[in-house]
Amino acid sequence: MGRYLKKSLIIFMAGTLLAGAASCKNKENDMVNLAEDVKEDKKIVNLFGPMEKSNPDAANIARSAHDLTVMMAEEELGLTVEYRTYTAEDYQDKTYDDVTLARARSDMDDVYLLNPDTIQILGAEGKLVDLSCLECAVNLRDVVKVSNTVDGKLVAIPQEVVVYGLFVNQNMFEQYGLKLPNTPEEFLECCRVFKENGIETPVGANRWWLENFVLSQAYADLYNGGNTKEEIAALNSGESRYSDYMREGFEFVKTLIDLGYVDAEKAITYEAIEGEGPDFLAQKTPIVMAYWGAANSETAYGKPDFNLQVIGFPTHRGQMPVVSMSGYGVCVNAEHLEDTLAVMDIILSDEALKFYAETNKVISPSKNVEVECIDALKPINDLVNDGIFVLGSNAGMKLEQWGNTCLVVRKLLNGASVEECLEEMDRLQEECTD
């Protein structure tokens, strides 16, 4: 996704310093010490993320955009942003979120690229700086501020607003005389027709993103009914139950599984896009779910051999995109705090965000940056611009939404009943309100 650290063309001066030190080592110890002093005096900012700083020849446009904004900061501030990287091999069974939490709680890095659940957790623990002090914060869209504000503090800012939708093969819908679905009932009818015409699995799914069906149906009214603050306050106090909001969404996903429209056994083992993607591109599966950037050229679904359309998830209010917010969070005890905040102000400035958004063709967190999207994304882009969406992550909710809902949906894929899933949501809510 994206949602994460991308590519670089940065040249390091450290290599030159080390080479010089090595050539003088046998001649003069004082020269070695001098080189070490220079290295120690070098201004750095340590960034922990899921990807390394990539080499200049790597053909990945999305990562280039990120790293070139970092380069802007390095050149202007005369420092180096050093990437400290998560790899599954290094951490074995620990997830990126597990490792990030442990490192941030131990003040090991200056800045982190955080997923929605870790933003909320670390923000509540007081481990992240209030970034509303940055000049760039003034230009943020309201949805960014709402999503990443914990206890009145803006604890994270992203380089893009991540929007999830349904990726559909328009040709296959037209082949069977189907209109793109707006409601859950219309969606199920489309799946029925596909299934009866020999499409084995109408909905390609993975173990991460089925939660979007639940979140979109659960919160269509909460975020679009004009009573958002009051409803969230009632959920936070325990006066209202998350299980009441989420029942229809869990029942919908259970129906998809029971009718064979989603292959639960495969979905629970599939990583995002890697599992269901090949069948979608081969036109064996007419529907998958993914994030905005996956539709752009040079990425997952950017060059299909059919008419691709990206629409919102079906709800009783019509199609509904789901917005999830990752972001940069700065450690409150960062070793290089002043320099880190200066770096953030540059890479999250309108100038850098415009470059990033135009390169990646994504929705910018800045209200001042607009980018023309490809035709396939126009349906979902229009909805977001009209303010029609739900938040899949909202740090103002005591119960973290994105990660918890994902885990409960996995229980459903593994055979749990709807009632068991709702009981789990109630249990999680009680832990938050005690």
KAPE-V309053 format. One record per residue. N is the residue number from 1. PSI is psi as a letter, one per 30 degrees, with the letter a starting at -180 (NA if undefined). Layout:
BEGIN
n->N psi->PSI
n->N psi->PSI
END
This chain:
BEGIN
n->1 psi->b
n->2 psi->j
n->3 psi->h
n->4 psi->a
n->5 psi->k
n->6 psi->b
n->7 psi->l
n->8 psi->l
n->9 psi->h
n->10 psi->k
n->11 psi->k
n->12 psi->k
n->13 psi->f
n->14 psi->e
n->15 psi->e
n->16 psi->e
n->17 psi->e
n->18 psi->e
n->19 psi->e
n->20 psi->e
n->21 psi->e
n->22 psi->e
n->23 psi->f
n->24 psi->f
n->25 psi->e
n->26 psi->f
n->27 psi->e
n->28 psi->j
n->29 psi->e
n->30 psi->e
n->31 psi->e
n->32 psi->e
n->33 psi->e
n->34 psi->e
n->35 psi->e
n->36 psi->e
n->37 psi->e
n->38 psi->e
n->39 psi->e
n->40 psi->e
n->41 psi->f
n->42 psi->k
n->43 psi->k
n->44 psi->l
n->45 psi->k
n->46 psi->k
n->47 psi->k
n->48 psi->k
n->49 psi->a
n->50 psi->f
n->51 psi->k
n->52 psi->l
n->53 psi->j
n->54 psi->l
n->55 psi->l
n->56 psi->f
n->57 psi->f
n->58 psi->k
n->59 psi->i
n->60 psi->j
n->61 psi->e
n->62 psi->e
n->63 psi->e
n->64 psi->e
n->65 psi->e
n->66 psi->e
n->67 psi->f
n->68 psi->f
n->69 psi->e
n->70 psi->e
n->71 psi->e
n->72 psi->e
n->73 psi->e
n->74 psi->e
n->75 psi->e
n->76 psi->e
n->77 psi->f
n->78 psi->h
n->79 psi->l
n->80 psi->k
n->81 psi->j
n->82 psi->k
n->83 psi->k
n->84 psi->k
n->85 psi->k
n->86 psi->k
n->87 psi->k
n->88 psi->e
n->89 psi->e
n->90 psi->e
n->91 psi->f
n->92 psi->c
n->93 psi->f
n->94 psi->k
n->95 psi->l
n->96 psi->e
n->97 psi->e
n->98 psi->e
n->99 psi->e
n->100 psi->e
n->101 psi->e
n->102 psi->e
n->103 psi->e
n->104 psi->e
n->105 psi->f
n->106 psi->g
n->107 psi->h
n->108 psi->f
n->109 psi->l
n->110 psi->e
n->111 psi->k
n->112 psi->k
n->113 psi->j
n->114 psi->k
n->115 psi->l
n->116 psi->e
n->117 psi->e
n->118 psi->f
n->119 psi->e
n->120 psi->e
n->121 psi->e
n->122 psi->e
n->123 psi->e
n->124 psi->f
n->125 psi->f
n->126 psi->g
n->127 psi->f
n->128 psi->k
n->129 psi->k
n->130 psi->j
n->131 psi->g
n->132 psi->f
n->133 psi->f
n->134 psi->k
n->135 psi->e
n->136 psi->f
n->137 psi->f
n->138 psi->f
n->139 psi->g
n->140 psi->k
n->141 psi->l
n->142 psi->e
n->143 psi->e
n->144 psi->e
n->145 psi->e
n->146 psi->e
n->147 psi->e
n->148 psi->g
n->149 psi->k
n->150 psi->k
n->151 psi->h
n->152 psi->g
n->153 psi->k
n->154 psi->j
n->155 psi->f
n->156 psi->k
n->157 psi->k
n->158 psi->l
n->159 psi->f
n->160 psi->l
n->161 psi->j
n->162 psi->j
n->163 psi->k
n->164 psi->k
n->165 psi->a
n->166 psi->k
n->167 psi->k
n->168 psi->k
n->169 psi->j
n->170 psi->e
n->171 psi->e
n->172 psi->e
n->173 psi->e
n->174 psi->e
n->175 psi->e
n->176 psi->g
n->177 psi->h
n->178 psi->k
n->179 psi->l
n->180 psi->k
n->181 psi->k
n->182 psi->e
n->183 psi->l
n->184 psi->e
n->185 psi->e
n->186 psi->e
n->187 psi->e
n->188 psi->e
n->189 psi->e
n->190 psi->e
n->191 psi->e
n->192 psi->e
n->193 psi->e
n->194 psi->e
n->195 psi->e
n->196 psi->f
n->197 psi->g
n->198 psi->g
n->199 psi->j
n->200 psi->e
n->201 psi->j
n->202 psi->e
n->203 psi->j
n->204 psi->k
n->205 psi->l
n->206 psi->l
n->207 psi->g
n->208 psi->e
n->209 psi->g
n->210 psi->f
n->211 psi->f
n->212 psi->e
n->213 psi->e
n->214 psi->e
n->215 psi->e
n->216 psi->e
n->217 psi->e
n->218 psi->e
n->219 psi->g
n->220 psi->e
n->221 psi->e
n->222 psi->e
n->223 psi->f
n->224 psi->g
n->225 psi->g
n->226 psi->g
n->227 psi->h
n->228 psi->e
n->229 psi->e
n->230 psi->e
n->231 psi->e
n->232 psi->e
n->233 psi->e
n->234 psi->e
n->235 psi->e
n->236 psi->e
n->237 psi->f
n->238 psi->f
n->239 psi->e
n->240 psi->l
n->241 psi->k
n->242 psi->e
n->243 psi->e
n->244 psi->e
n->245 psi->e
n->246 psi->f
n->247 psi->e
n->248 psi->e
n->249 psi->e
n->250 psi->e
n->251 psi->e
n->252 psi->e
n->253 psi->e
n->254 psi->e
n->255 psi->e
n->256 psi->e
n->257 psi->e
n->258 psi->e
n->259 psi->f
n->260 psi->g
n->261 psi->f
n->262 psi->k
n->263 psi->j
n->264 psi->e
n->265 psi->e
n->266 psi->e
n->267 psi->e
n->268 psi->f
n->269 psi->f
n->270 psi->k
n->271 psi->l
n->272 psi->k
n->273 psi->e
n->274 psi->e
n->275 psi->e
n->276 psi->f
n->277 psi->e
n->278 psi->e
n->279 psi->e
n->280 psi->e
n->281 psi->f
n->282 psi->g
n->283 psi->h
n->284 psi->f
n->285 psi->k
n->286 psi->f
n->287 psi->k
n->288 psi->l
n->289 psi->k
n->290 psi->l
n->291 psi->l
n->292 psi->e
n->293 psi->f
n->294 psi->f
n->295 psi->f
n->296 psi->l
n->297 psi->l
n->298 psi->g
n->299 psi->a
n->300 psi->e
n->301 psi->g
n->302 psi->f
n->303 psi->i
n->304 psi->l
n->305 psi->h
n->306 psi->l
n->307 psi->j
n->308 psi->k
n->309 psi->k
n->310 psi->j
n->311 psi->l
n->312 psi->l
n->313 psi->k
n->314 psi->k
n->315 psi->l
n->316 psi->f
n->317 psi->g
n->318 psi->a
n->319 psi->k
n->320 psi->j
n->321 psi->l
n->322 psi->k
n->323 psi->k
n->324 psi->k
n->325 psi->j
n->326 psi->a
n->327 psi->l
n->328 psi->k
n->329 psi->k
n->330 psi->k
n->331 psi->k
n->332 psi->f
n->333 psi->h
n->334 psi->k
n->335 psi->e
n->336 psi->h
n->337 psi->e
n->338 psi->e
n->339 psi->e
n->340 psi->e
n->341 psi->e
n->342 psi->e
n->343 psi->e
n->344 psi->e
n->345 psi->f
n->346 psi->e
n->347 psi->f
n->348 psi->g
n->349 psi->l
n->350 psi->e
n->351 psi->e
n->352 psi->e
n->353 psi->e
n->354 psi->e
n->355 psi->e
n->356 psi->e
n->357 psi->e
n->358 psi->e
n->359 psi->e
n->360 psi->f
n->361 psi->h
n->362 psi->l
n->363 psi->k
n->364 psi->k
n->365 psi->f
n->366 psi->k
n->367 psi->f
n->368 psi->f
n->369 psi->j
n->370 psi->k
n->371 psi->k
n->372 psi->k
n->373 psi->l
n->374 psi->l
n->375 psi->e
n->376 psi->f
n->377 psi->f
n->378 psi->e
n->379 psi->e
n->380 psi->e
n->381 psi->e
n->382 psi->e
n->383 psi->e
n->384 psi->e
n->385 psi->f
n->386 psi->g
n->387 psi->g
n->388 psi->j
n->389 psi->l
n->390 psi->l
n->391 psi->k
n->392 psi->f
n->393 psi->k
n->394 psi->j
n->395 psi->f
n->396 psi->f
n->397 psi->k
n->398 psi->e
n->399 psi->j
n->400 psi->k
n->401 psi->e
n->402 psi->e
n->403 psi->e
n->404 psi->e
n->405 psi->e
n->406 psi->e
n->407 psi->e
n->408 psi->e
n->409 psi->e
n->410 psi->e
n->411 psi->e
n->412 psi->e
n->413 psi->f
n->414 psi->g
n->415 psi->f
n->416 psi->l
n->417 psi->l
n->418 psi->e
n->419 psi->e
n->420 psi->e
n->421 psi->e
n->422 psi->e
n->423 psi->e
n->424 psi->e
n->425 psi->e
n->426 psi->e
n->427 psi->e
n->428 psi->e
n->429 psi->e
n->430 psi->e
n->431 psi->e
n->432 psi->f
n->433 psi->f
n->434 psi->NA
END
